[in-house]
């Protein structure tokens, strides 16, 4: 396995912990796919740094719990902006 992948997994975890970022937002910042972020955090990081994994996992679990709320707010905003419209 590439040593860069191990290092990347640590950098990703540190970023997520520091910014309380989502997988999607983190992927965008680092210019990689969501799948890569998820694999790095759930598989590689667990082997490299279990303590950091536990901290990152807490953030990922919290994001998963809040996901439906963020989606609902986005939908609400979408229809609110359509209602006000550009006209």
Secondary structure as GFF3:
##gff-version 3
##sequence-region A 1 87
A	DSSP	alpha_helix	3	19	.	.	.	ID=ss1
A	DSSP	alpha_helix	23	30	.	.	.	ID=ss2
A	DSSP	alpha_helix	34	39	.	.	.	ID=ss3
A	DSSP	pi_helix	40	44	.	.	.	ID=ss4
A	DSSP	alpha_helix	45	48	.	.	.	ID=ss5
A	DSSP	alpha_helix	50	84	.	.	.	ID=ss6
###
